[in-house]
Amino acid sequence: MMEDSLMKDSSLLNKKPIFWFAFRGNDLLVKIENDKAIIPQVEDLQELNLTPVRVQDLGERYDNQYYSAELSNEAVVPEGMEFRGLRQLFNLVDEEFFMFIGRAIQIMAWDKTHQFCGQCGGETYKLPNEFGKACPKCKLINYPRLSPAVIMAVTKGDKLLLARNAKSNFPFYSVLAGFVEPGETLEQCVAREVMEEVGIKVKNIKYFGSQPWPFPNSLMVGFTAEYDSGEINIDKNEIAEAYWFSADSMPQVPNSISIARSLIDWYVDLNKK
């Protein structure tokens, strides 16, 4: 349960609008209006007959106050609202707001999973004015962790390498991606992941851009790379199929809110005829 009533928090005494990212599991409470997802704006979730297990202060943004909240699995959806998974919100919010939702769920999950110290088992407490949890027994401090991952557009002349994930239910093709391993540079990870997943060597690896990605706690770092040698030989545990595609014969690809789509769009724009 919450350590203190949220309404005792002096930060709530201001008159700025209060918005809530309320999660039941990994699903966000929203109201759908005109093909847009709207999060609740109330002074306290009790107004929606919801009692949060824990609450996290996300601070101010655009002169509004934001909180995330962990709800119990038994939380009843308020009338006129619904719980939606984050991927279901892709077309219902803009990219910037989706990234803020990602921040909210990661902070909520971090708070939930760091109630106790991973070193000695002592109960932790939140550090003031920052996202940090400290253990009073062994003094260990934990902050929200990110898992760096690379995602890369591999080109071969005027063709782009796209693959379909063997573990995903989504039917689209996308660029390759993978998590960075300890002791590995981002560029080394690009080369390793491409070799492991499709058996190809790459060269001229160049930074493209980055994007926070809450599936689950990733920072996606995008690269472009050129084909060097080898033939496509997929890792069937990771990849269902992979092919070289031209700009005028693209398969179904990810939503425009993702850096994967940004990389694909970069390739298409570069090869427009």
N, C-alpha and C positions, 0 to 999 in steps of 0.2 A: 504494500500500500504506500501511498505518498507519505513522505516524512512529515510534511507540513501542508496545511491547506494552501492551495495555490493562491487563494484570495488574500493570504497574509503576505504575499510577496509584494514588497513596496513598488516593484517595477510595474505592477498592474494598477497602480493608483493614477497613472496618467490617463488621458482621454483619447489616446490614439486607438484606432481600430485594432482589434485582436483577432488574428486568424489562426486556425488550428489545423495542423496536419495530424489527424487522428488515425492510427493504424490498428486494425484487427489482424494480427499476424503480419503479412506483408501487403495487405490490401488497405487502400486509403479511402476514408470516408469523403464522399463528394456528392454534390447535387449536379445533375446534368441539365443544362438549359441551352437551347439553341446550339447544340453540338459543341458545347464548352463545358469543361469540368470546373466547378466552383467549390472551394473548400469552405467549411463553416466559419462564420464570423460571429462569434458570441463572446460574452465576457467570461463565461465559465461553461465547461462541457456539461455541467449539471443541468443547464437550460435545455439540453437535448436528452436528458435522462441517461447520461453517460458518466460513469465514474472511472477515471483513468487509473491504471495501475501505477504508472510513473509519468512524469511530465518533464520535458526538457525545454529550457528557454533558448530559442534560436536567435534572439535579438531583434533589432529593428531593421526594416528594409522598406524603402520608399515611404518613410514616415508611418509605417504600420508596424505593429508588434506581432511576432510569430512564435508559436509554440508547436512542438511535436508532442504526441501523447501515445503511450502504449495502452491499448484496451485489452480486456480479457477476451478469450476466444468465445465467450458466451455473450459478448456485448450485442445488444439488439439494435438493428439499424433504425435510426429515426425515420419518421414518416417523410416521404418525399426525397429521401436520400438513398445512397447505396454504397457498398464497398467495391472498389475496383482495383485490380492488380495494376502495377505500374506500366506494364507493356500495353494495357488496355487504354492508357491515357495518352499514348503517342500522338493521336490526331485530335485530342481534346484540349491540349494546352500548348503554349509556344515553347520553343527549345529552352529559353532562359528559365522559365518557370518550372519546366520538367527537371532541370538540373537542381533547382532549389528543393523540389520534392525529393530528389535523390539525396540531397544533403540531410533532409529531415529524417528519412528512414534510416540512414546510416548512423546518425546521432542517436536515434531512438534505439536501434539494435545494439549499438555500443554500450549505451547505458544499461540495457537489459542484461547483457552478457558480461558486464564487469562490476556486478554487485559485490563480488568477492575477489580477493587477491589470488592470482594464478600462481604465486610463489609460496605463500604460507597459508592461504585459505581464510585470512582475516577479512572482516567486512570493510569495504572501502567507503570513502566519502568523496564527494565532488569538490574539486578545488574551486575557489572563488574566482570569478571573472575569466574563466577559460574552460575549455573542454578537456578536463583531466580528472582522473580518479586516483586517489592516494590511499595507501594502506597504512593505518596508524601503527601496526605492529612491526613490519619490516621496512617501512618507508618506500616501498616500490611505488612508482608512479606510472600509470598507463594513459596514453592518449589514443584517440580514434586512429586505427591503422588503415592504410590504403594498400592495395595489392597492385603494383604496377604491371601493366600488360601492354604488349605491342600489337599493332594492327597495321597491315601493310598491303599496298597496292603493287603487285608484281606485274610488270609489263614485259612483253616480248615483241619488239617492233611496234605494230599498231594493235596488238592484242592484249587483253587483260585477263589474268588468272582469277577465276572465281570458283568457289567450291560450295558444296552443300554439306552442312554439318550432320554427322551420323547420329548425334545425340539430341538433335533439336526436332521439335514437331513442326517448325515453321518450314514452308515449302520453298523459301527463297534461297538464292545463291548469294554469297558475299565474299569479301576479301578474307584472307587468312588472319588469324590472331592467336595469341598465346601469352601465358603469364611468364614474367621474368623470373629466372632462378637465382638463388644466392650466388654472389661472386660473378655475375654476368652483366655485361654492358647491354644497353638497349639494342645496339647494332648487332652484337653477338646473338642476342635473343631472336632478332629478325631472321638472321641466317639459319640458326638452329631450327626454329619453328617451321620455316619453309621446307628445309631438308627433311625434317621428321614427318611432316604431314603430307608432302607431295613428292619428295625425292629430288628436288631441284636446287641447284646452287644459284645464288643471286649475287649481284655486285651493285656498285654505285648506290648504296643505301643512304637516303636523305630524309631528314626530318620534315614532316608535313604539318603536324598540329597535334593538339591533345584535347581530351574531353573527359570530365568525370563521368563515371558510369556505375550506377548502383546495383549491378548484377554480379556479385553482391557488393563489393567495396573496392571497385577498380578505378584506376586512373589509366585511361586508354591513351597511349602515345602512338600517333600515326606516322608511318613512313612510306616512302615510295622506294622501289627497288627494281632493278633490271635483271632479266633472265641472263644467266651466265652459261650454264650447261645442265645436261640431264634430261630425262624424260619423266613425264608424270607417272608416279608410282605411289598411290595413296596409302595412308595408314587407315585401314578400314575401321579401326576402333574410334577414330576421330572424324574421318571424312567419308561421306557416302559416295561422292563423285566430284571430280574437278576437271575443268576444261578451260581452254583459251577462248575468249569471246571478243568479237569486234564491237565497235561502238554502235553499229547499226543492227546488231543482233543480240541485244542484251536480254537475259532471262529476267524473271522476277527477282527484285533486289530489295534490300532493307528500306525501312522508312527514312524519310529525309531528316529526321531528328537525330540520327546517329552519325558518328564520324565515319563509319563504314560507308554510308551513303555519300558523305562528303568526298571520300577518296574515289568512289566510283564516278561521281559527278565530275571530279577533276579530270579523270581519264577521258570521259565522254566529251567534255568541253575541249580537251586537247586534240581529240581525234575527229571532231566534227568535219563532215565533208560538204 
